[in-house]
């Protein structure tokens, strides 16, 4: 059997308390790590690149300093380093949970290896990441600051990083795990869940898709859907899935290929 590469994101809303600054959900991180370990152990053909959001770490600092919009002044550059520090703090908790679950995981901080231009990644040293995959390590990327040709500095979401990785790695699927059950046609009422969105019928549901209920400097749900549809259109990614991994086993089912939320297709 050929290997299947999946880009998996653990959303900031899932792994932190987004309404309490700088608060990781340690029990949730432990459970998710164990599900990832079981999926890797049961399927030797599964290749994963893991990403995670910044939740109440990077987003809180980013909002305070307006970092995503651009970095020019000395005060803004100080903010840039604070956002970097907080993103790395959360990554440390993620890495700890993966290592404690017995997963040979290795972080690849975007701020240390990529450069963007108006928030589009134009350079990323992906060779170490490729080497990690070759020896069955789990590479971990995350929402982070980046030097930006147009803005001086900015914040890139995990989806921004995935967009670049999808150009260079043959990812079959992208999974975005959060706390929302999927894409709602009527956010924030949350009564009509969209099970599937095809590129051709996106316009029909677009108006009802909302942003984010908490501090989110990278755009919320609508941005995620549009980024994923653009990736499907541009690259050979077959599907993307937005789902809740709050319930035990939901992540396992999504990794197996079940549609547990909203499936996005070309």
C-alpha positions as CSV (number, residue, x, y, z in Angstrom):
1,X,0.0,0.0,0.0
2,X,1.1,3.5,-0.7
3,X,1.6,6.0,2.1
4,X,-1.1,8.6,2.8
5,X,0.0,12.0,4.0
6,X,-2.5,13.9,6.1
7,X,-2.1,17.5,7.4
8,X,-3.8,17.6,10.8
9,X,-4.5,20.8,12.7
10,X,-5.5,20.9,16.3
11,X,-7.3,24.2,16.7
12,X,-6.5,26.7,19.4
13,X,-10.0,26.5,20.6
14,X,-9.6,22.8,21.2
15,X,-6.3,22.8,23.0
16,X,-6.5,26.0,25.0
17,X,-9.3,27.7,26.9
18,X,-9.7,30.6,24.4
19,X,-11.5,32.8,26.9
20,X,-8.7,32.4,29.6
21,X,-5.4,34.0,28.6
22,X,-2.5,31.6,28.4
23,X,-4.4,28.5,29.6
24,X,-3.8,25.1,27.9
25,X,-6.3,22.2,28.2
26,X,-3.8,19.6,29.4
27,X,-6.3,16.7,29.7
28,X,-7.5,17.3,26.2
29,X,-4.0,17.5,24.8
30,X,-3.2,14.2,26.5
31,X,-6.3,12.5,25.0
32,X,-5.6,13.8,21.5
33,X,-2.0,12.7,21.7
34,X,-3.1,9.2,22.6
35,X,-5.5,9.1,19.7
36,X,-2.7,10.2,17.3
37,X,-0.4,7.5,18.8
38,X,-3.0,4.8,18.3
39,X,-3.7,5.9,14.7
40,X,0.0,5.9,13.8
41,X,0.5,2.5,15.5
42,X,-2.5,0.9,13.7
43,X,-1.7,2.2,10.2
44,X,2.0,2.1,9.2
45,X,1.0,3.8,5.9
46,X,-0.2,6.9,7.6
47,X,2.1,9.9,7.4
48,X,1.2,13.0,9.4
49,X,2.3,16.6,9.6
50,X,0.7,18.0,12.7
51,X,-0.1,21.7,13.1
52,X,-1.7,23.5,16.0
53,X,-3.3,26.9,16.5
54,X,-2.2,29.5,19.1
55,X,-5.5,29.8,21.0
56,X,-5.3,31.9,24.1
57,X,-1.5,32.2,23.8
58,X,-0.6,33.8,20.5
59,X,-4.0,35.3,19.7
60,X,-4.2,37.2,23.0
61,X,-0.7,38.7,22.5
62,X,-1.3,39.2,18.8
63,X,-4.5,41.2,19.4
64,X,-2.8,43.3,22.0
65,X,0.0,44.4,19.6
66,X,-1.9,44.2,16.2
67,X,1.0,42.0,15.0
68,X,-0.9,40.3,12.1
69,X,-1.5,43.7,10.4
70,X,2.2,44.5,10.3
71,X,5.3,45.3,12.4
72,X,7.3,48.5,11.9
73,X,7.9,50.4,15.2
74,X,10.2,49.4,18.0
75,X,7.2,48.8,20.2
76,X,5.6,46.6,17.6
77,X,8.8,44.6,17.2
78,X,8.7,44.0,20.9
79,X,5.1,42.7,20.5
80,X,6.3,40.5,17.7
81,X,8.8,38.8,20.0
82,X,6.1,38.4,22.7
83,X,3.8,36.7,20.3
84,X,6.7,34.4,19.3
85,X,7.3,33.6,22.9
86,X,3.7,32.8,23.6
87,X,3.3,30.6,20.5
88,X,6.4,28.6,21.6
89,X,5.0,28.3,25.1
90,X,1.9,26.6,23.8
91,X,4.0,24.4,21.5
92,X,6.0,23.2,24.5
93,X,2.8,21.9,26.1
94,X,1.8,20.2,22.8
95,X,5.2,18.6,22.4
96,X,5.2,17.4,26.0
97,X,1.9,15.7,25.5
98,X,3.1,14.0,22.3
99,X,6.4,12.8,23.8
100,X,4.6,11.5,27.0
101,X,2.2,9.5,24.7
102,X,5.3,7.9,23.1
103,X,5.3,9.8,19.8
104,X,8.7,10.8,18.4
105,X,7.6,14.4,17.6
106,X,9.7,17.3,16.6
107,X,8.7,21.0,16.4
108,X,9.4,23.1,13.3
109,X,8.8,26.8,14.4
110,X,7.7,28.7,11.3
111,X,9.3,31.9,12.6
112,X,12.7,30.2,12.3
113,X,12.4,28.8,8.8
114,X,10.0,30.8,6.6
115,X,9.4,34.3,5.2
116,X,6.2,35.6,3.8
117,X,5.1,38.5,1.5
118,X,1.7,40.0,2.5
119,X,1.1,36.8,4.5
120,X,1.8,34.4,1.6
121,X,4.8,32.2,2.4
122,X,7.5,32.8,-0.2
123,X,10.3,30.9,1.4
124,X,10.4,27.9,3.7
125,X,13.3,25.6,4.4
126,X,11.4,22.3,4.2
127,X,14.4,19.9,3.9
128,X,14.6,19.2,7.7
129,X,10.9,18.5,7.7
130,X,11.2,16.1,4.8
131,X,14.0,14.3,6.6
132,X,11.8,14.0,9.7
133,X,9.1,12.3,7.7
134,X,11.6,10.0,6.1
135,X,12.6,8.6,9.5
136,X,9.0,8.4,10.8
137,X,9.2,11.4,13.2
138,X,6.0,13.5,13.6
139,X,6.8,17.1,12.4
140,X,4.9,19.7,14.3
141,X,4.2,23.3,12.9
142,X,2.1,26.0,14.4
143,X,0.6,29.4,14.1
144,X,3.6,31.8,14.6
145,X,5.1,35.1,13.7
146,X,7.1,35.5,10.5
147,X,9.2,38.1,8.8
148,X,7.2,39.6,6.0
149,X,8.5,41.4,2.9
150,X,5.5,43.8,2.7
151,X,4.4,44.2,6.4
152,X,7.8,43.9,8.2
153,X,6.4,41.2,10.4
154,X,3.1,39.4,10.7
155,X,1.3,36.3,12.2
156,X,0.8,33.3,10.0
157,X,-2.0,30.8,10.9
158,X,-1.4,27.1,10.7
159,X,-3.6,27.2,7.6
160,X,-1.2,29.7,6.0
161,X,1.7,27.3,6.7
162,X,-0.4,24.3,5.4
163,X,-1.1,26.2,2.2
164,X,2.7,26.3,1.5
165,X,3.3,22.7,2.6
166,X,0.5,21.4,0.3
167,X,2.6,22.8,-2.6
168,X,5.6,20.7,-1.7
169,X,4.2,17.6,0.0
170,X,1.6,15.3,-1.7
171,X,-1.0,15.7,1.0
172,X,-4.2,13.6,0.4
173,X,-6.4,15.2,3.1
174,X,-6.4,18.1,5.5
175,X,-8.1,17.7,8.8
176,X,-9.0,20.8,10.9
177,X,-10.0,19.7,14.4
178,X,-11.7,22.3,16.7
179,X,-14.6,22.6,19.1
180,X,-17.2,23.5,16.4
181,X,-19.1,20.4,15.1
182,X,-18.3,21.7,11.6
183,X,-19.5,24.6,9.4
184,X,-22.8,26.0,10.4
185,X,-25.1,27.5,7.8
186,X,-26.5,29.9,10.5
187,X,-23.6,30.7,12.9
188,X,-24.0,31.7,15.8
189,X,-27.5,30.1,16.1
190,X,-25.9,26.7,15.2
191,X,-29.0,24.8,14.1
192,X,-28.0,23.8,10.5
193,X,-24.8,21.9,10.1
194,X,-23.4,21.7,6.5
195,X,-22.3,18.1,5.9
196,X,-20.6,18.8,2.7
197,X,-19.4,21.8,0.7
198,X,-18.4,21.5,-2.9
199,X,-16.4,24.4,-4.4
200,X,-19.3,25.0,-6.9
201,X,-22.0,25.5,-4.3
202,X,-20.0,27.5,-1.7
203,X,-21.6,30.8,-2.6
204,X,-25.0,29.4,-1.3
205,X,-23.8,28.9,2.3
206,X,-21.2,31.7,2.4
207,X,-23.4,34.3,4.0
208,X,-24.3,32.2,7.0
209,X,-20.7,31.2,8.0
210,X,-19.4,33.4,10.8
211,X,-16.1,34.4,12.2
212,X,-15.0,33.3,15.6
213,X,-16.6,33.7,19.0
214,X,-13.2,34.3,20.8
215,X,-10.1,36.3,20.2
216,X,-8.9,35.1,16.7
217,X,-6.5,37.3,14.8
218,X,-6.4,35.0,11.8
219,X,-9.9,35.2,10.5
220,X,-12.2,32.6,12.1
221,X,-14.4,30.0,10.3
222,X,-15.1,31.8,7.0
223,X,-11.3,32.3,6.4
224,X,-10.7,28.6,7.1
225,X,-13.3,27.4,4.7
226,X,-12.1,29.7,1.9
227,X,-8.4,28.8,2.5
228,X,-9.2,25.1,2.3
229,X,-11.3,25.4,-0.8
230,X,-8.6,27.4,-2.5
231,X,-6.0,24.7,-1.5
232,X,-8.3,21.9,-3.0
233,X,-8.6,23.9,-6.2
234,X,-4.9,24.7,-6.5
235,X,-3.2,21.5,-5.3
236,X,-3.9,17.8,-5.4
237,X,-5.5,17.8,-1.9
238,X,-8.7,15.7,-2.4
239,X,-10.6,16.8,0.7
240,X,-10.5,19.0,3.8
241,X,-12.6,18.3,6.8
242,X,-13.7,20.7,9.6
243,X,-14.9,18.9,12.7
244,X,-15.1,18.8,16.5
245,X,-12.6,16.6,18.3
246,X,-14.1,17.3,21.7
247,X,-15.8,13.9,21.8
248,X,-13.4,11.0,22.6
249,X,-12.7,9.0,19.4
250,X,-13.8,11.7,16.9
251,X,-10.2,12.4,15.9
252,X,-9.6,8.7,15.4
253,X,-12.7,8.4,13.2
254,X,-11.6,11.4,11.1
255,X,-8.1,10.0,10.7
256,X,-9.7,6.7,9.4
257,X,-11.6,8.6,6.8
258,X,-15.0,9.1,8.3
259,X,-16.8,12.4,7.7
260,X,-17.4,13.5,11.3
261,X,-18.0,17.2,10.5
262,X,-18.1,19.2,7.3
263,X,-16.4,17.8,4.3
264,X,-15.0,20.2,1.7
265,X,-14.5,18.9,-1.8
266,X,-13.4,20.3,-5.2
